[in-house]
Amino acid sequence: MDQVFNFLFTTRPGVGVLFFAGIAIFGIAAFILEKRTHKMYVDRGPKGDDEEGFWD
């Protein structure tokens, strides 16, 4: 186990592995959270003529 930590935190390829693993984990988490948000906030289509937005 000590060799694994030594590789990950003290060598250049190990730091690269940590970096790309972090990007992959962040990407997967963002994808999952986006799917949940998309289900929660459904697109209702274009606004009607009688509707006003917050900035209108």
KACORNOR-V978480 format. One record per pair of residues at least 12 apart in sequence whose ideal C-beta (glycine too) atoms are under 8 Angstrom apart, sorted by the first residue. I is the first residue (numbers start at 0). GAP is how many residues later the second one is. If there is no record, write none. Layout:
i;gap
I;GAP
I;GAP
This chain:
none
